Every structure is written in C-alpha cells, then in structure tokens.
Amino acid sequence: MTRSSALSRFTVRLWTFRVGCSTFAPSCLFRLSAFSFQLLLPLFLLLPVGLLAQGGGDGNPGLKTPPESLKRWRSLRVGAFVHWTPYVLASGKPAPADGYDNLYKRFDPEKFEPKEWIRLLKEAGFKYMVYTTKHADSCCMWDTKETDYNIMNSPLKRDVVGELVAECERQGLVFCPYYATHNDSQNHPDWTIALDPKTGKPDFTARTKKGNPLAYHLPPDLTPDFDRYIKHMDAQMKELTERYGPFLAWWFDMRAPSWTHDRGTHLYAYMRSLQPDVLVNNRVDTCYDRGLDNPTWFVTRGKSAGDYAVSEISLPRFNREVPFEYCVSAGQQSWFWKPDDVYRPLSEWILDIVNSACRDGNVLLGIGPMPDGRFEPRIVDQLRHLGTWLDHYGVSIYGTRGGPFKPNAWYGSTCKGTNIYLHVFKTDGKGNLTLPPIRRKVVGSRLMNGGALGVKQSDQGLTVSIDKYDLQPTDTIVVLELDGSADEISPIEEAVLTAGAKVSASNIRQNKKDYDPALTVDGDPSTYWTTDGDVREGWLEYDLGKPCVFSRALLDEGDDGWIRHVQIQAKVGEDWKTVFEYQHGNPELWKQIPMELFSPEFRFAPVTAQFVRLKILSAIQSPVVREFKLYER
C-alpha cells in the first residue's frame, strides 16, 4: 500500500491506495500533498446511515455477528498490519522482468526471527497482528498443500505463518490472517497465474487486459477458470483454519469484479462453518457500491456480508453502530517496506490510535519488515516509544468504547465503567475547555500525567481547567469519575448551529414538501431535500437567526453520494465569501466515488455569519442532502 505524506489528524488525508493498493489523488479541501500513482490496493470509506447489515447478509440471514468475538476484538483496539511476502524484494522498484511471481525463488531472509517480531510488537503496545498470509503476489506464506507456489519452495523453506502463529500464542498476541484474491482489473492485477494443482492449467489471471504492461497473455487453448479457483481457495481456508486456528478474525481483500455478491456470502458462510465464532471483515463480500471496482465503508442495503468494516482513506465519523478498523501506514509511502520511505512522527501514530478509539473504532498500524526479515532499526526505537506511551495511557484506549462526548478538533473521549477519559487536543489558550452537559455527576477527576486540574459542573456543561505547564503537546488525558456508568450515556455532540434554522433552496423537486429544504435540519437522516430530475446544481441557504462562529460542517448524503463539487459560503456584509470548497481532482476517474469517502467532515478557519449557503456546483445525479450541520468547533 502507498499513501500520501502525512496530514494532520484534523485534516482530510489524501491517500495513495495501497496494500492492496492503487493510487489516486483527488484535489481536496484542507491541506493536500502530492503523491505518485503506483500498483497497490484501496480500502475505501463511505460513511454509513441507517440500519447497517452485519453478519451473513441476505445470503445467510441466520448468520449474525458473534457478539462475544466482536466484544473481544473491539477491546483490543490497537493492531499491527504486517505486510511481508517476497514482493518486499521489489517494493518501490519497477516490476521485475520475469514477473513478481518469480521473486520467491530468491527470497531468503536470513534474519527472520518470529520471536523478535512478536516481542517488538508486544513492547510497542499492539494487542493483535494482521499478517499477509497471501498478498497480491499470491505467494502463500505457509506450507500449503494446495499449490507449489508457496514459501516452502523458496530458499527460506520455513512455514512463516506457522511460526508466527506459534510465537503469538506463546507471547500472548492475537494473530489474524489476511488473505487476498485480486483479478480482472487492469489497475490492480493479480501478480501470478493461479494454476490448478492437478492439471497445471490456469484457474485465473488478471493479466490479460489489453494494454496492461504486466499482462500474461495466455495461449489460446488455455482458459482461466475462476470457479475452479474458488474451490482451491476454499481448500486453503480450511487448511489455514484447521492447521493454525482458531482465529479471532479474518481480514479478506477480495478485490475483483469476478468476486460476486454470491461468492462473498458463500465465503462468509463457509468461514463460519469452519469456525462458528470467527469474525470476518466486510471485504469478504463485494462491498462494491454502484458497480464500482472499489470497496466502500459498509454496504447499507442489508445485503452484504461482514462483521466489521475497514477504512483507509480517511478517519470515519463517530459510529457506535458499525464496528470499524482504521488502517493507516506507519510511513508516508508504503505498507510494504521501502528503503526510502519516511516514517511519520510518533505524535501522528498516537493521534491515529486516540482518534480511532474516540470514534469507537480500532486502529491497524501498517509496518513492513525488511527483505532480510528484520524491522528497520530506524522504526524500532519509535515503536518502543509508542509502547511507553501506551504503557502509561493505554487504560484510556484498551477495552474502552468511544464517547460519550463526540470528538472534534478540540477533544475526543473514551469511556469504561464509571470513567470518562477526556482526550484534550486544544484549549482556549489559558488551559480551559468547555464541554456540553452530561446527565451523570462528576464525583472525581484527575490528570493522567499527574498535573493540576480543575473541573466545574453545571446544568450548562462542564469546564475543565488545566495548568498550561501540564498540557501535553499531543494529547492531555483527563479522567472524569462519574456516579454511575459512563458507557450507558448516549453520545453527546456540540451544539448544532443549523438546528431550527430557516432554510431556502434554489430548486425543490416538483415543489413537494416531501423534499422540503427544512428536512436538512430536522435531525432525521431518513428525510432529505433534492432537486428536479434534470438539475445537477443548486444551493441551500440557512438563516441561523443570529451571527454565529463556526469552523466545522457535516454534509450527510446518505447512500446517495452524488455530489462532486461543493462550496460553503458565508455572507459577510453584502458579499458571499467561500470559506470551504471540495472538488474531486479527477472527475472522470472518480465520477462514481462519493465525496464523503474522502471528506467525512469539513474543517476550515473560524468564520462569523448569520447566513450560510451550501452551494452545489456539480453532481452526477440530482443532489441529495439529508442533513447539513454546522458547529463552532
């Protein structure tokens, strides 16, 4: 996987897609950075609305997400995404002349020591590891009997999966297997021809696309058979489960137009038949919205199989309904090790963890060992520093749920038992922070770093005061002890400035009240405003009733996601001033990619205005707005 240079946790991150991974670069709001296009795989985010499917989907309605497994998985919170296959020999380099599938013939990592891997990951504070048992290069990293294309036929001749599973069990780290099947895509070709082990004929290959420089053009008498490959894959699933399981969760990367919804629900059911309490991520199924060759955040149509969602493009909004895992690489360029990669600073890793937990999600930090089997020395010290931070403050992360205070640029929160862990990122400059009121009484408080703290509670809210010398540069953690359960408090958000606003619009479909613009501020995402069928542009104007300061907005399109270019304008004097703008950088390439995928929320410099306009400059169908919310912070 590759990604762009690191951006602030409070800006939208633009990713080159990886891992998996292909790369793309929309022109984005906030701060952007340039990056190169490369061959890798994407994990996409589409924000959910309404009731979301979990479990076996419509193909297996009786299969529900195992609750105890999900509870355990959520409690871990911090995982390592370890990408290491023979592809690491070519990571960041041009494709080998003899193909990626020959790399295993010279893969001989003489310093591979599973004991040291797991010891380091434990010291770094990780609770689980997702490891690439088979990535896009298709070399199986275990002693499989289903194909000769496996690690036992490399110079290494060691069962990597078996050794890692055994060492994880010895040291108390949870092992979760990653398994990929990629084909039929010019941008994301599988890097080998999968051969039927009995006939020697190809089961499938993606490398037959016209113009694909990596294509393997098969002889005319050979026809790939994807259905035969499915049987081969099922046999490998059984082999991995029976030989190395049981597992807590599987991380599938089933990226192929040939990978139909029926195949996805079949595989989900098959995995549950092999192990009834196992979790499976949402990319076991197609997870393709509107026919896209790109997986979305989570299919909301009640059809798709999967127990938890994975997101890579941007950090999701707060969501307690859909279990999610935010995947982010430790470096700026790649999930696999690259000699010239630049590792992001420790503060960014910490904020990845904190902001994911505050949104009620897990984080999966991608770190790739070198070709010789070691983790690069320049990342080892930083991993140990991360472990030191988690050793001190992990109680505010592990085993918690996100909330009850919904996160923003100033703070986030987690909770467990009677405690709220308030993660403070910013104060008013004097060490003061105000929060909305809560229905429980605060009976005790302290700073986790032991500094001076003041807390005042009233019907209007909470005021937290921290001595400026006790503020931490990344995250200052306040523990609020309540007189009852913190977990049971309903999520609390900042005041919504558009609530109750007067709303007008440039166009209303058939002038019906069913599509009244006031429905965008009614707090109900099942209602919406839209335009006439042939209208692709328009505006919504909000009268807030009085001048208000705002610096953040949420635009909820629901499952529609047709908007491609939008502005937020504020009326300053007699003029409309654009305070925020979003537009896809490549409208043709990304005309089917929903805006919310890149931009879960909009952030901009604070502005004061009474009249605000949401201006839609481009949409691929009649734009739909379900909710539009403005916040002070």
N, C-alpha and C positions, 0 to 999 in steps of 0.2 A: 504494500500500500504506500502511496505517497500523499503528501499533503502540503499545503502552503505554509509559509512562515507563520509562526505562532502569532495569534492575535490575542488581545485582551479577553479575559473571560467574560467581559461585559460588552463585547462587540460580536458581530456575526463573524464566524470563522469561515473562510473560503477554503475548501479542501480540494486538493488533487486527490482523486479517489484511488484507492489502494486496496490491497490485500492480496485479497481480492484485488483488483483495482484499476480503473481507468481514470483519466484525469479530465477535468473540465474547469473552466473558470468563468462564471458569470460576473458581470460587473455589479458590485454590491454596494449597498448603503455603507454605513460606518467606515471602518478602515479596511482597506484591501491590500493584498500583496500578490505579486506576480508569481507564477509557477509554471513549470513545463508540463506538457502532456506526456504521459507515459502509459505503458501497458500495465494495468492493475485493475482492481475490482471495487465497485462502490457499495457503500451501505447508505441508504437514504433515509431521510426523516420526513414524515408527513404527519403533522400534528393531528391527534385524534379528537373526535367529537362523538358524543352519544355513547350508546352501549357498544362495547368493543368485544369482538369474538376472542375467546381464549379456549384452548383445548383442541378438539379434533375437527372443528369446522363442520360444515354441512355434510361432509362425507362421513363423519363419525360423531354424530350429535351426542352419543352417550359417553364419549371420552372427554372428561373435564380435566383441567389442570390439577395435578396432585397438590393439595393445599399445604401439606407438611413439607414437601420438597420445595415448594415456592417460598415458604417461610424461611427455610434454611438458606436457600440461595440468596434471598434478599438480605439476610442477616450478615452475609459475608462482605458485601458492599465493595470490596477492593480486590480486583483481579489483575493478573498479568496476561497479556496476549502475546504468546511467544511464537514467532514465525521463524522456522528453521527447517529447511529442506535443502537438497542440492542446488536449488535455484540461488541460494546465497552466493554461490561461486560467480554468478553473473549479475548480481544485483547492482543496478546502476550502470550497467555496461550494455553495449549493443548485443542483440541476440547472437548466440554462438552460430557459427557456420553450419555445424552439424546438428543444431537444434537443442532446445532446452532438455529434451528427454535423454540426451547423452551425458548430461552433467554428472549423473550418479556414477558413471564409470570412473570418474576421478575425484569422487567425494571421499576424503579421508581425513576427517577432523581428529587429529592425534591428541588434542587436549580436551576432548569432550568428557566431562565428568558429571553425571547426573547428581551426585551427592552435593557438589559445589553449586550447581544450578539452584537446587531446591533450598539449600542453606541460604544463599543470597536472597532469593525471593522471600523467604521467611523473615530474614533480617530487614528487608525493605517494607515489611508490613502487609504483604499480599496474603489473602486468605484462600485464593484459588488461582488456578492457572488454566487457560485455554491454549491447547497446543495443536499445531497443524499436523495432524496425522496424515492427511493428504491434501496438498495445496494444488494450485493451478498447474504446476509442472507435472502433477499426477504421480510422482514417485511416492509409493507407500512407505511410511517410516516405521513399519513393523514387519514382523516375519509372517506376511500373509501367504496363504496357500493358493490365493485366487489369481495371482499374476506374478510373473518373474520380475516385473518392473518394481522392485522393492529394495529397501536398504540392505537387505542381507546379501544382495548381489553387487553391492558397492565395495570398494576397498575397506570401508569401515566394518562391514559384516557384523553389526550389532543391532539388536532389536531396541531401537531408540524408545518407542512407545512403552514397551515392556519395562525397560529400565527406569523410565521417568515415573510410570505408574507405581512401581515398587518403592521408589525413593519418596514419592509424595506420601504414600501410606506410612512409611517409616517416620517421616518428619512432620506429618500432620497437615499437609497442604492438599486441598481438594483438586483433583485432576478432572478436567472436562475436555473431551476430544472435539477438535474442529475437523470437518470433512467437506471437501469442495467437489462439485461437479460443474464444469463450465464448458459449454459448447455452443455452436451455431451462431456465434457472434463475431463479427469482423473486429470489433473493438476489444473484445475480451475472449480471445481464442483459448481453448484448452491447449496445453503445450505438448500434447502427445496424442498418438492414436491408441485408443484402448483396444487391445486385441482379445478376442475370445481365447481363453487359455487352452481350449481343446482344438479348435480349428485353426487358430493363428490368424483369423481374419478380423478386420477392424469392427468393433462394435459402434464406435462413433469417432468423429473428428470434426472440429470446427474449422480446420484449416483447408477448407475447400472454397472459401469465399473468393470471388473474383477480385483481383487487385490486392489481396491480402499478402504482404511480403513474407509472412510467416507460414503461408499455406503449404500443406502437404497435399499434393494433387494425387488422388488415389488412382490406381489403374482402373480402366473401365469395367473390368469384371468383378471388382470388389465394391460392395455396397455397405456403408455403415448401418448398423442395426442398434438403434438406441434402446429398444425394448430388451434386447439381449443384454445390453449393458446394465439395465435396471436389475436384472437377476444377479448379475455379477456383483453389483453394488450391495444388494440385499444380503448376499452371502458374506460380504465384508463387514456389514453392520452386525451380523450375527457373530462373526469371528471376533470382532473387537469387543462386543458386549460380553460374550461368554468367556473370552480369554483374559480380558483386562478389567471388566466391570465388576460390580455395578458402578454406574456413573451418576452424578447428581444431575448433569445437564449436557446436552449435545449442542454444538454450535455448527449448524449447517450453512453452507454457502451455495445453494442450489440455483446457480445463475445460468439460465438457458431458456430460450423460447420453447425448446422441446420439453422443458420441465413444466408440465401442465398442472393445473389445479388437482386433477385426479391423481397424478403421480405424487403430488405433495401430501394429499390426505392419506394416500396409501402408505407413504413412508412414515408419516406420523403414527398411524395405527400400527405399523409394523414395529416401530421402535418401542411403542408401549406394550406390544405383545412380547417383545424380548425382555423388557423390564418395566413393570406396571407403574412404578413410581418415578420414572425418569422425566425430566423436563426437556423440552425441545424448543429452540428459538423459532421465531416466526419465518425465518428464511428457509425452513423446511418446505414451505409451500411456495406458490408462485410469488406472493407478496407483490404482484405487479398490478398497478392501478392504471386503468385506461389503456391497457395493452402495452404498457411501457416495458422495455427491457431493463427496468430499474426497480429494485425493491423499495417499497415505501415504508413509512414508520410502522403502521399496523393497519391491516385491512379492516375496514369498519362495516363491511356489508354482511357480517355474520356468516361468512363462508369459509374464510381462510383458517388453516390450522396453525397452531403455535401457542406456546405458553408464556413467552416473554419476547419483547421487541428489542431490536438492536438499532442504534443510531450512530452515525458517524459525522454527518455534515455539520450539524450544529447541536448545541445542548438543548434538549427538549424543555418545554414549559413544565411547571409543576404538574405532576399527574400521579395520583394515588390509585387510579383505576387500572392502568396498564403497567405491569412490571416492565422496566426497561433497563438496558445496559448501554451506557455511553462509551463508545470505542474511540480512543484517541492515542496517537503515537507519541512516544517519548521524544522523538526527534522532529525535525521540521520537514523531512522529505519522505521517509520510507518506513514501512512496517518491518521489512527485512533490513538487516544491517547493511549500511552503505559506508564506505570509507570516508566520504566527505560530508556525511550528514552532520547537522548541528543540533545538539540536544537542547531542548527547551529548558529554561531555568526551573529550579526546584519549586519556586513560588507558583509557577503555572501548573505543575503536577498537583500541588496541594489544592489549588483552586479547582482543578478538574474534579478531584475527589470530593471536595466540600460542596461545590455547586451541584454535582450529581446527587449526593446524599440529600441535600436540601430540597431537591426536586423529587425525592423519593425514588431515586434510581441507583444502580450500581455503576461503577466505572471500570473499564478494561484498558489498562495502560499497555501500549504496544512496545515491547523491547525485543530486539533481534540479536541473537548470538552471532559471533563472527564465524567465518568458514572453518577456523581451527577448533571450534567448539566452545570457546570462552566468551563470556560477556566482556565487551570492550572496557579496558581499565578506566577510561575517562567517564564511563557511566556508572561504574561500580560504586565509587565514593558517593555520588549523588543518590543512588538507590539506598545506601546506608543512611544518609542524612534524612531521606524520606522516612525510613524506618524509625529513626529517632523521633521525628515529628509525630508519627502515628503511635509510637510508644507512649508519648506524653498526652496526646489529644485524641487517640483512636476511640476512646469511650464515647465521643461525640459523633462518631461515624458508624462503627460496627454495631449491628443489632438495632439500629435506630430506624425510625420512619421519618420521611420528610414532613416539615411543618411543625407546629400549626401555622406559623407565620409564613405566607408565601414569599419566595425570595424576590429581591430586586437588586439594584446596583449598590445599595447601602448595606443590606444584610440578607441573611438566609437563616433557616433554623432546622434543627432536627429534634426528635423527641424520643424518650424512652421512659416508661414508668411514670413517675411523677416529675421528671425533669424535662425542661426545655433547654436545648443547647443553642444559644443565640450566637451565630457567626457574624461578627461585625466587620464589614469591609471599609466603612466610611462613616464619619460623624460630621457634626456641624462645624468642625474646626476647633471647638472647645471641649471635645470629648463627649458631647451629648448626642443621644439618639432617641427619637420618639417612635413609638410603635402603636398600632391600633389596640383597643382594649381586648382583654380576654375574660372569659366568664369564671375562671379559677382565680383564687387568691394566691399571690406570691408570698410564700412563708419563709423563704431563704434565698440568698443569692451569693455568688462569688465569681471571681475571675479564675479561669483555669490556670493562668500563669501566676496567680497569687497576688496580683496588684490590687490597688484601691478601686472600689466600686460603690456607686450609689444607685438605688432603684426606688422610684416613686410610682405608685399605682393609684389610679383614679378611674372614675367612670369614663373619662375621656381617653384614657390609654395608659401606656407605660412610658416612663422616661428613665433611660439608662445613662449614667454619667461615669465616664472612665477617665482617670488621670491621664493626661497627654503622654506622660512618660511610660505608661503601661500599655499603650496602644501598640499592637504588633503590626509590622509592615504588610503582612499578607492577610492574616485572619486573627482577630481577637475574639476569644470564645468566652461568653458569659453563661454561667449555669443558673437557671431560674428554677427553684424548687417550688412546686405547687402543692395545694392542699388536696389534690386529687389527681386522677390520671391525665397526663398530658396527651397521651395517644388518642383519647376519645374526644378531644376538642376538634370541632370542624375547622377546616382550613380557613385562615383569616388573610384577607388581602388588603392592600392600601385602598383608600377611598377612590372610587371610580368617578372621575370628574364628568364623564359624559352621561352618567346615570340621571335620568329625568330631563335631559337636555331637549330643547326643541330642535327638530330635525326636518330639513327640507332636502329635496333631491332634484336633479336635472331631468330625470325621467323615472317613471314608475310603470312597471308592466301593466298595461291595459288600465292604468289608473285604479287598480283594485286595492282595497285595504289589506288584502292578503299579502301584499308586497310593500306595505307602507314603510317609509324610511324610519319611522319611530320604532320599528321592530328591531333595529340595530342597537338599541339601548335598553331593551326590555329585560335583559339578563337571561333570556331563553334562547339557547342556540338552535332550537328546532324551528324557530321563526326567522324570516330573512327578508331583506329587500333585494330586488333585482330589476333589471331593465326590460324593455321590449326585446323580442327575439332577435332583431337585427341591429341592436345597439350594443356597441363594444366599448364605448367611452361614457364618462359621466362623472358626476360629483355628488357627494353628500355634505351638507353644511350643518354644523352643530352650533347652537347658541347655548353656551354654558351658564348663562344667567348673570355672570359677573366675570371680571378678569381673573384668570387662574394661571398658576405656574404649572407647566407640565414638561416632562422630558422623556416620557416613555409611552408607547402605544401598543396595543394588541389588535390585530385585524384577524377575525375568525371567518374563514371562508367555508368551514366545514369540509365535507367530502368533495366540494365542487372544485375549488382551486383553479379558477380560470384566469385570474388577474396576473398580468406580466409586467406592468409598469404603473407605479403608483406614487403619488406625492401627498405629503401632509403639509397644508398651508395654514398659516395663522394670519389673521387680519391685524395689521399693525398700522394704526392711523386709518388712512383710506386705502392702503395698499395690502395686497395679499403677498405674504412672504413665504417662500418654500423653506421649511425647516427640516424636511426629510424627503429623500427620494430613493426608490428602489426600482431597478430595471435589470432584467436578465441581460448578461453581456452578449450572449449568442442566441437571439430569438429563434432562429431556425433550428439550431441544435437542441435547444431546451424549451421549445414551444409547448411541450407536454409536461414540463416539470413544474409543479405547483410552487408558488412564491414562498409559502410557509415552510417548504422544505429547507430553504436557505435562511429564512428570516422568521424564527418563532416569535420574536417581538422586535419592535423598532425603538432605537435609542438615539437621542440627539441632544444638543445643547439646550438647557432650560430656556423656555420662552414664556412670555406672559401675554395672554389674549383671552377674549371672551368668545370670539367667533373663530371656528376652526373648520377647515374644508378638507375632506378626504377626496382627492382628485384621482380618478382612474383614467389613465392615458392609453392603456392597451389591455385587452383581454381577448382570449381565443374563443370565448363564447360570452353570452350575456353575463356580466359580472354578478356575483352573489356575495353579499355581506351579511353575515349572521349577527355578529357583534363587533362593535368598534369601541374600544376602551382607551381612555387617556388617564395617565397617572402623573402625580407630581414627581415621583421618583421611581 
